[in-house]
Amino acid sequence: MDNPPKKILICEDHQIVIDGLISIFNNQPDYNVLDFVKDGNKVLSTIKAKNPDILLLDLNLPNKNGLDILKDIKLHHPQIKVIVLTMYNKENIVKKVKQYNGDGFLLKNCSTEDLLRALDSVCESKIFYLGKGIKNDVVETDGFLEKIRITRREKEIISELMKGNNVPQIAKNLFISSHTVETHKKNIFKKLDIHNSIDLIKLVNEKQLFS
């Protein structure tokens, strides 16, 4: 039996963005838009009425700050997956979203592919999803990674691999050659004592790295 589609609530005050998102999900059988809300003060009451699985949350809503909304949602409805969808590509904001237990961070100029990948990722794992185009220095240091001496560049490669990106895509995103990506990938697998990307995903999930 097929699983029912995941229910999405859009929290956004620009109608053109809302219309665009609804248009995307109209063609996606795995997701269903329940409703949208434009007023920050009405988000929690709409959640209670609609019971969504996923929230697409703009940070700049009228009457209530998006970060405050995120804190309230995770306090009262921790089971709901919250993906921030914003134009603010700033390290301190991404860190705040992670601190308040958000599940993902996307820029509004992201591709449909990246949006759907983010939804699939947060529904299937506890890994914080960082969309394409986000500044790479927001990947925070983890104690386990420090212990095994994973470099910042290697952490960037790990983050890209967790998004499902292949070597050419990673090279393009990080502005390095495919050969350099392959070299880093081999070093990562050697340091972590793993043999392939499936092992990497298992390890990241077990250690809850980047979460």
Buried (B, 14 or more C-beta within 10 A) or exposed (E): EEEEBBBBBBBBBEEEBBEEBEEBBEEBEBBBBBEBBBBBEBBBEBBEEEEBBBBBBBBEBEEBEBBBBBBBBBEEBEEBBBBBBBEBBEBEBBEBBBEBBBBBBBBBEBEBEBBBBBBBBBBEBEBBBBBBEBEBEBBBEBEEBEEEEBEEBBBBBBBBBBBEBEBEBBBEBBEBEBEBBBEBBEBBBEBBEBEEBEEBBEBBBEBEBBB
